[in-house]
Amino acid sequence: MPTKIKGREYGLEFALIVLNFLYKSKALHYGYWGPSDEVNILSFGAAQQRYTDNLLKHVPVDAVNILDIGCGTGIVAKHLVERGHHVECLSPSPFLNAEARKVLPPSTPVHETTFEEFRTDRRYDLIMFVESFQYIPLNHSLTGCLRLLKPGGRVLICDVFKLDMPGKGPIGGGRSYSEFIRQRDALGYACLQDVDITRNIAPTFDLVQDLGMNLMKPLWENARRVGKANHPFLAKTLLWIFRKELLKLNKHFNPDRNAKSFIEYKTYRIQLLAPPPSTK
Ligand SMILES: C[S@@+](CC[C@H](N)C(=O)[O-])C[C@H]1O[C@@H](n2cnc3c(N)ncnc32)[C@H](O)[C@@H]1O
């Protein structure tokens, strides 16, 4: 029997198929916009490329062995290999790993596991999380890195975090920023770089809002109208069977899922961290 696929994993697979169709892009991260970059659905592929280019500027050139946790389709790892780093990838998704293996040389291992379950005797100069820190329980990510870093090794995180705001907020995703800072400091990590790119990432959510409100919602309403008119019994039965999934779909039809809310509720950071000197 095939293994059950979790909702978030399926979401990534779905995103990959759509992004690949629209932009020939296999990157699974948000876009990055400068003040003069045009924000529209056609420019999203270029914005994802800018994200990768900007991220690569923060990868220490002297990091020989890199572990890319949550490597997605291996897009970032591929650039790192081309720059001469020795990279190992890690992700629990067989679907995404198959894509990663297509673009990476056979000498680049792709470990099919979660970070929580990953075991190895190897040690790394750099452990990176590119939009994957949010998937790993906070009590595991930073402690887990301590046992895998070489002396002098570093951790690079490029991801979204939740700010401490009342209520849930219209946009999901991200670990609590205040809890992350508490953990980071309690474990004795030094923060070597901290770049706030929230405003560069936020326009992604104006596109998300546009897609949700002006494409997905009308398509869904149309399908429901046609279904109810032409196959009333079947439509009613399907709506009942999938009622939980449909409730989740509703969150995409929220006009407040936009850049303004992203800036209000989230912070998107690039942080380069050094563990305490005692790390073996
Ligand atoms: C949003 S994608 C980011 C992909 C890639 N880093 C990029 O920038 O294109 C998140 C990645 O984290 C992986 N992931 C999810 N849960 C994980 C876990 N517990 N441990 C390690 N990776 C995980 C997913 O399979 C996926 O590869």
PDBQT file of the ligand as one rigid body, heavy atoms in Angstrom, charges set to zero:
ROOT
HETATM    1  C1  LIG A 301       9.683  24.934   0.874  1.00  0.00    +0.000 C 
HETATM    2  S1  LIG A 301      10.697  23.568   0.506  1.00  0.00    +0.000 S 
HETATM    3  C2  LIG A 301      12.243  24.383   0.298  1.00  0.00    +0.000 C 
HETATM    4  C3  LIG A 301      13.047  23.717  -0.746  1.00  0.00    +0.000 C 
HETATM    5  C4  LIG A 301      14.404  24.324  -1.100  1.00  0.00    +0.000 C 
HETATM    6  N1  LIG A 301      15.230  24.551   0.047  1.00  0.00    +0.000 N 
HETATM    7  C5  LIG A 301      14.253  25.565  -1.923  1.00  0.00    +0.000 C 
HETATM    8  O1  LIG A 301      14.632  26.635  -1.448  1.00  0.00    +0.000 OA
HETATM    9  O2  LIG A 301      13.787  25.471  -3.078  1.00  0.00    +0.000 OA
HETATM   10  C6  LIG A 301      10.848  22.733   2.080  1.00  0.00    +0.000 C 
HETATM   11  C7  LIG A 301      11.707  21.499   2.084  1.00  0.00    +0.000 C 
HETATM   12  O3  LIG A 301      11.805  21.012   3.432  1.00  0.00    +0.000 OA
HETATM   13  C8  LIG A 301      11.620  19.597   3.412  1.00  0.00    +0.000 C 
HETATM   14  N2  LIG A 301      11.192  19.135   4.747  1.00  0.00    +0.000 N 
HETATM   15  C9  LIG A 301       9.949  19.072   5.262  1.00  0.00    +0.000 A 
HETATM   16  N3  LIG A 301       9.981  18.549   6.512  1.00  0.00    +0.000 NA
HETATM   17  C10 LIG A 301      11.296  18.278   6.778  1.00  0.00    +0.000 A 
HETATM   18  C11 LIG A 301      11.974  17.710   7.905  1.00  0.00    +0.000 A 
HETATM   19  N4  LIG A 301      11.314  17.348   8.996  1.00  0.00    +0.000 N 
HETATM   20  N5  LIG A 301      13.317  17.548   7.816  1.00  0.00    +0.000 NA
HETATM   21  C12 LIG A 301      14.005  17.938   6.710  1.00  0.00    +0.000 A 
HETATM   22  N6  LIG A 301      13.403  18.490   5.631  1.00  0.00    +0.000 NA
HETATM   23  C13 LIG A 301      12.063  18.658   5.667  1.00  0.00    +0.000 A 
HETATM   24  C14 LIG A 301      10.620  19.383   2.300  1.00  0.00    +0.000 C 
HETATM   25  O4  LIG A 301      10.589  18.036   1.858  1.00  0.00    +0.000 OA
HETATM   26  C15 LIG A 301      11.198  20.347   1.254  1.00  0.00    +0.000 C 
HETATM   27  O5  LIG A 301      12.282  19.712   0.598  1.00  0.00    +0.000 OA
ENDROOT
TORSDOF 0
